Amino acid sequence: MEVILANPRGFCAGVERAIAVVERAIEKFGTPVYVRHEVVHNRFVCDDLRGKGAIFIEDLDEVPAGRTVIFSAHGVSKAIRREAERRGLKIFDATCPLVTKVHSQVARMRGDGMEIVMIGHKGHPEVEGTMGQSETGIHLVETIDDVRRLRVAAGVPLAYVTQTTLSIDDAGQVIAALKQRFPDIAAPQSDDICYATQNRQDAIKALAGKCGLVIVVGSRSSSNSNRLREVAELHGARAHLIDEAGQIDPLWLRGVDRVGVTAGASAPEILVQRVVDALTDGNPERATQLDGVEEHVIFRLPKELQG
C-alpha cells in the first residue's frame, strides 16, 4: 500500500503557542496550572499536558483563589475575563492571535455603530468567545437558511466576521447569501479564516484528487479536523477522522492501494507517523509527501513566559 501525506498538515503556529504557554507556565509557577477548556482540541495533547500538571476546567469557580489560569487557544468572552480578574487569578492568555484579531474587529465594528453577523458553529468555544465580545448587536448564522431567517433592525449598518476554522467553501456560500440579502454589509479588512485552515484545506483537496481513501488525524472535538474530513469527501474521497492509529478499521483498506493522510491543526506529527507506520507495516519508504505551502509563522509567548 502506498501512503501519500498532505503538506502542510498538523500543528499551526497558534496551537504551538498555546501548548507552549501551558508548558512554560508549569515550569515557572509549578503545578497545578488550571486551563479553562481544552487548550487545543486534541485528546493526545491534552492528556500529555494533564500528565505534566495541567487541570482542564470549564468553570472558573473550579480554580482556587490566587492560582494560575490559562485561557485556551479558542479565546473567551469579556465576561469570563472580567470574572477571572475579579477573583484575582493570575491570567495567561493562550488565545490564538488570529482569534484575537477577530475580537478586535468586533470591538471596532461595534464602536462604529455596526451590528455584526458572525458566521460559525453554535456552541463552539471560539464562537462563544467572539460572540461574548459584545453584550448586544451580534448575531450568529451557520447556514444559508440561517441567513434567510436573520432579523436585524432596519437602517442599522451591518458587518460580518467568521470563525477562523470554517470550511472555506461553506463560509463563502454563507457570505454570498449575506451579500445578496444585505448588499451593503461590510466585510472584515482581511479574511478571518486563518492561513493554516486555508492551507490545510487546499492540501487535502490535492490529496483527495490522488487518493480514493483519506485518513484525517484529529479529535472529533476539533472543528478544523472535521472540516478536513468534509472537504476530502466533497472532492470525491472516502474520508475518516481518527484520534490514533489504533482506530484504523481494516475494512476501510480492502481493495485500496493508495491512502492519503493528513492531520488537523491541533494534531501532533507523532500521531501522523504512527498512522503511517500502521499503514506501511513500518516501512517509511512507502510514504511520500506532496509539495505544498511552507509555513513560517511564529507567535510569541506572553512576556512573563519568555526566556
C-alpha positions, 0 to 999 in steps of 0.5 A: 500500500502506498501512503501519500501525506498532505503538506502542510498538515498538523500543528499551526503556529497558534496551537504551538503557542498555546501548548507552549504557554501551558508548558512554560507556565508549569515550569515557572509557577509549578503545578497545578496550572488550571486551563479553562477548556481544552487548550487545543482540541486534541485528546493526545495533547491534552492528556500529555499536558494533564500528565505534566500538571495541567487541570482542564476546567470549564468553570472558573469557580473550579480554580482556587483563589490566587492560582494560575489560569490559562485561557485556551487557544479558542479565546473567551468572552469579556465576561469570563475575563472580567470574572477571572480578574475579579477573583484575582487569578493570575491570567495567561492568555493562550488565545490564538492571535488570529482569534484575537484579531477577530475580537478586535474587529468586533470591538471596532465594528461595534464602536462604529455603530455596526451590528455584526453577523458572525458566521460559525458553529453554535456552541463552539468555544471560539464562537462563544468567545467572539460572540461574548465580545459584545453584550448586544448587536451580534448575531450568529448564522451557520447556514444559508437558511440561517441567513434567510431567517436573520432579523436585524433592525432596519437602517442599522449598518451591518458587518460580518466576521467568521470563525477562523476554522470554517470550511472555506467553501461553506463560509463563502456560500454563507457570505454570498447569501449575506451579500445578496440579502444585505448588499451593503454589509461590510466585510472584515479588512482581511479574511478571518479564516486563518492561513493554516485552515486555508492551507490545510484545506487546499492540501487535502483537496490535492490529496483527495484528487490522488487518493480514493481513501483519506485518513484525517488525524484529529479529535472529533472535538476539533472543528478544523479536523472535521472540516478536513474530513468534509472537504476530502469527501466533497472532492470525491474521497472516502474520508475518516477522522481518527484520534490514533492509529489504533482506530484504523478499521481494516475494512476501510483498506480492502481493495485500496492501494493508495491512502492519503493522510493528513492531520488537523491543526491541533494534531501532533506529527507523532500521531501522523507517523504512527498512522503511517507506520500502521499503514506501511507495516513500518516501512517509511519508504512507502510514504511520500509527501506532496509539495505544498505551502511552507509555513513560517509563522511564529507567535510569541509567548506572553512576556512573563513566559519568555526566556 
